[in-house]
Each structure stands twice: as C-alpha cells, then as structure tokens.
Amino acid sequence: MIRRISVGTVFKLVGVGLLFSLLPFTILMGCTAALGLNTLSWNNEPLHGWVALVASPFIGVFLVAVFTMFLGTTTAFGLWVYSWLGPFGISFKPAEQGIGPAAQPADAA
C-alpha cells in the first residue's frame, strides 16, 4: 500500500514504456518507408529511401519526448487526485541480487 508515487517515478515509467514501444514502431515504419510505402512523413511530406531510415529514430525520440511530457503530466496529476481517496496498492516483483555484472561488488574477484 502506498500513499503517493513521486512525479519523477511517473515520468520515468511513462518515458521508458513509450521508448520501448514507440521507437521500435517508428523504426519499423522507417523500414517500410525505405521500401516505398508512405508510412513516414515530416511536415506533410512523405519520406522515402535512406532518408526515411535515418529520420525514423529521430522522429521516434521526438514522439517519445512529446508524449512523455503530455502523458506524464496528466498521469501524475490524475494519480495526485486519486491519492486524496486514500492509499492504493501496487504489486511489484523485487529485483534479484546479482542479476548482472553491475550488481557485483568491485572487490568480488
């Protein structure tokens, strides 16, 4: 049970979720645009060929930033209003120790 979630945590969750969903999607659309389909555009101009391949990650990062600002702000506000009703429960799985090399102490060798 928690009372509130920090705004930074909300932005981090929204940003990471959008990054790992929108960025691959825009890169996929860049690949299809490179094959000649009108799936990617900028300023109402369709992008094709290598320009679409190069532009697609940048368009994806731009979309992630804009949507994170908008959705993060509205989600944080909505959760703040919801916190007036009382605490709510969040389920989580704790991280296991020693998953990767970064979790190992430096003198463990």
C-alpha positions, -999 to 999 in steps of 0.1 A, spaced: 0 0 0 13 34 -9 0 69 -4 17 86 -34 41 80 -63 67 106 -70 63 127 -102 98 116 -113 88 79 -110 57 85 -131 77 103 -158 103 75 -157 77 48 -161 58 66 -189 91 75 -207 106 40 -206 73 24 -216 69 48 -246 106 45 -255 105 7 -258 72 8 -277 72 39 -300 108 38 -310 108 3 -325 75 12 -342 89 43 -358 120 24 -370 97 -3 -385 78 25 -403 111 39 -415 120 5 -429 87 3 -448 91 38 -460 125 29 -473 108 2 -494 85 28 -510 54 29 -487 41 62 -475 43 53 -438 66 81 -426 62 118 -431 76 151 -418 58 184 -424 32 166 -445 59 154 -469 64 116 -472 99 103 -466 114 75 -487 147 57 -491 176 62 -469 162 95 -456 134 76 -440 158 51 -424 179 79 -409 149 101 -399 128 73 -382 148 70 -350 149 108 -346 111 110 -352 106 83 -327 127 100 -300 108 133 -307 74 115 -303 86 98 -271 96 132 -256 64 149 -266 41 121 -254 61 116 -222 57 153 -213 20 152 -220 11 118 -207 35 120 -177 20 153 -166 -16 142 -169 -9 108 -153 9 125 -124 -20 149 -119 -45 120 -121 -26 100 -95 -23 130 -73 -61 135 -74 -66 98 -68 -43 99 -37 -69 120 -20 -92 90 -19 -67 71 3 -38 47 -2 -38 22 -30 -20 -10 -36 7 -16 -61 21 -51 -69 58 -54 -78 84 -80 -80 116 -72 -61 148 -72 -81 170 -102 -76 205 -96 -63 234 -104 -86 215 -103 -119 242 -86 -140 278 -76 -137 268 -41 -124 253 -57 -93 286 -74 -84 309 -57 -59 342 -44 -74 363 -65 -50 344 -98 -55 371 -111 -79 
